[in-house]
Amino acid sequence: PEAFSLSLAGFVEEPERKYCFECDSEEQCQEWVEALKRASYEFMRRSLIFYRNEIQKMTGKDPLEQYGISEEARFQLGTRK
């Protein structure tokens, strides 16, 4: 079996958590790593959309407009299904 570990820092009750994953093959390990990367990206994308909405509600301005990405589809306000 193949294995890999993942360390997460920043928890109040535990300064660092470590998770160990065991897979049947190197290919399966790579699939898990890619799935974890995609999940992290999706969390960050959803957070960006949420906070962008909140800032726009408070200020009346799109906080990303100054960076020239206000029309970029992946950062659009609203829910993506």
ABEGO torsion letter per residue (X at the ends): XBBBBBBBBGBAABABBBBBBBBABAAAAAAAAAAAAAAAAAAAAAAAAAAAAAAAAAAGBBAAAAAGAAABAAABBEBBX
